Amino acid sequence: MYFIKVIFQVLIVLILGACAAQGPIKVYDERTKPDLSNINIIYLPPEIELLEADGMVFETPYIETGFNEVHLLPGHHEIALKYAKFWGDPSSGRMITTKPVVFSIDLTNKSKYFVRYDKPEDIWGAQALIQKFSPWIEDDKGVKLKVSATQLGTASLTNINKSVTARQFVEGNNSLEKLKFWWKNSTGGEKAAFKKWIEDPSVD
């Protein structure tokens, strides 16, 4: 029992560390010391993930509210985005994940942009996004940019997942991925109860 408790403590630390990863996604090499005074920012809602930018793969930090910031230098960029959100309860819910959409965009200096899309009202609307996910980018004045956007097939990027049920996810992933999955989709009360159980497994 002690060994199991230690394993769970290590896993929960890893999960908390992953969930706590915040800060802007920097699409540039800091080692080159670029001029950051002209940085552009693209704001992503929590359910929109950046997969790739200019040929580089990125992991979008997990947030529940607000926006993730993508920082880019002036110039031409290719960015791949997808929608990923868990709908329903942990036991019978569904993770809805779309095919990626690649934007080809030219940025100037110190501009702010927002990724928008027609948000679904229920899981049925979310499932429709799997067939057609059509986000757009607009500036801070609400003006939609005229940029090229292409929806890719599932084989175009290696880290694209299908929509899966909670059961399918649990049956097809290792223990750490399962814990991360449940942690991400748990309520604040459930997370607090789990941490209390880690400290004292005798607690039901």
Number of C-alpha atoms within 10 A of each C-alpha: 7 8 8 11 15 13 12 17 15 11 17 19 11 15 18 13 11 13 15 12 12 14 11 16 18 16 18 15 8 10 6 7 8 12 10 14 9 14 19 21 22 21 20 21 18 18 19 22 21 22 22 19 21 13 11 11 16 15 10 21 18 16 16 9 9 10 17 24 22 21 19 24 22 17 11 12 16 16 20 24 21 21 22 20 18 21 18 14 11 19 10 10 16 21 23 22 23 28 26 28 23 21 20 16 16 12 17 13 15 15 15 18 22 21 17 17 14 12 10 12 8 10 17 10 12 23 19 13 19 18 11 12 20 15 19 18 22 17 14 12 9 11 11 15 12 11 13 12 18 13 20 14 12 14 9 11 15 9 11 16 15 13 19 15 18 20 13 11 16 16 11 10 12 10 12 13 15 16 18 18 19 16 19 18 19 15 12 10 9 13 15 12 13 18 15 14 14 18 13 11 14 8 10 8
